[in-house]
Amino acid sequence: MIKNIDDLVNFKTNSKNNEIKLVYSYIFEQIVSLYTYTVSNFYSDRKNRDFFVQQMRFTGAVTEKLSPVYMSNKENKKEAENKIAYILSLLDKGESALGILENIKNKDSLFNERDVLLVERAMEDNSIIFSSSFTEHPYSFQAMYSILENLLSIFKRFLCLPDPGELLNIIIKCRLEKEVNRDKLLGKETDIFDSLQRMTFYSSSTYSPLSHRDVINSYNDQEVTIELLLEACSDGRIKLDKSDFTELITRSIDDVLEGWSSWVLTLLFPTSSTKNLPMIDSLIDGICLKQTGTIKLNMEDLKKTVYFRSDRTNQ
């Protein structure tokens, strides 16, 4: 007899909810830390503040000047992103404004004359000039500029998922919905063709990843409830193997958190290559997840998602 969600899986839902909350809270804390650190630099002593302002203005000016140039197709857009990322990496290393300009003039394999002219114009139009820097920030200038430029959008994306205490229930609901004919579950009439289509779909053993958008759609669906689905499990309309379903749910949690966190963090690193930016699939210990169903965070990789260095921030 299936009475609640705990009867469907081989783990304690309260424990799993706490693990999910840990992922939520850690990413949230890093976003807040990034914003707090960035803003604090505008309130430091005048010399350091003015220097930081020049570097941030350079970041914004170069990003705005180069971004629209290669937007005609995806290949050119990626090329523009690589150019911006290269320039900002020089800024992170402490190069002076003129040093960066000289560097890209010599990097003819990546930059052409028009690119150099655009960077020069960005500096002239915004009266930007700064010397070499010996200050090592715990975050990249791209991240610091992006948190100011996209703060509301980042928090809107962060708040897009249901409350972490509800996420597991919604994921289970999403997976159970795929195991039963929706219209039959709701007591509605269905035609034979529709029923055959659903039977073919639900009988497939191929794993289908679950996205955070699937979760949002299921959360907003007030017609099919978890109570109805549990009732279908109890009376045999939905037949599940507990071990297989447990594995399905743990993989689905990984899917949703990966997609959601990547979607949130993309706004902080708009020109970063995904191969250089650790996402949630590398942040979660995959072996531990598969063997025990426990979400264990790889803390060092998680810190890298926002170029976080706790020892520097605490100084």
Protein Blocks (a to p, Z undefined) as FASTA:
>chain_A
ZZbfklmpccdfklmmmmmmmmmmmmmmmmmmmmmmmmmmmmmcfklmmmmmmmmmmmmm
mmmmmmmmmmmbmklmmmmmmmmmmmmmmmmnopafklmmmmmmmmmmlpcfklmmmmmm
mmmmnopacdddfbdcfbdfklmmmmmmmmmmmmmmmmmpccfklmmmmmmmmmmmmmcc
fklmnopacdfklmmmmmmmmmpcbdcdddfklmmmmmmmmkbcfklmmmmmmnopaccd
fklmmmmmmmmmmmmmmmmmmmmmmmmmmmbcfklmccfklmpcfklmmmnopacddfkl
mmmmnopafklmmZZ
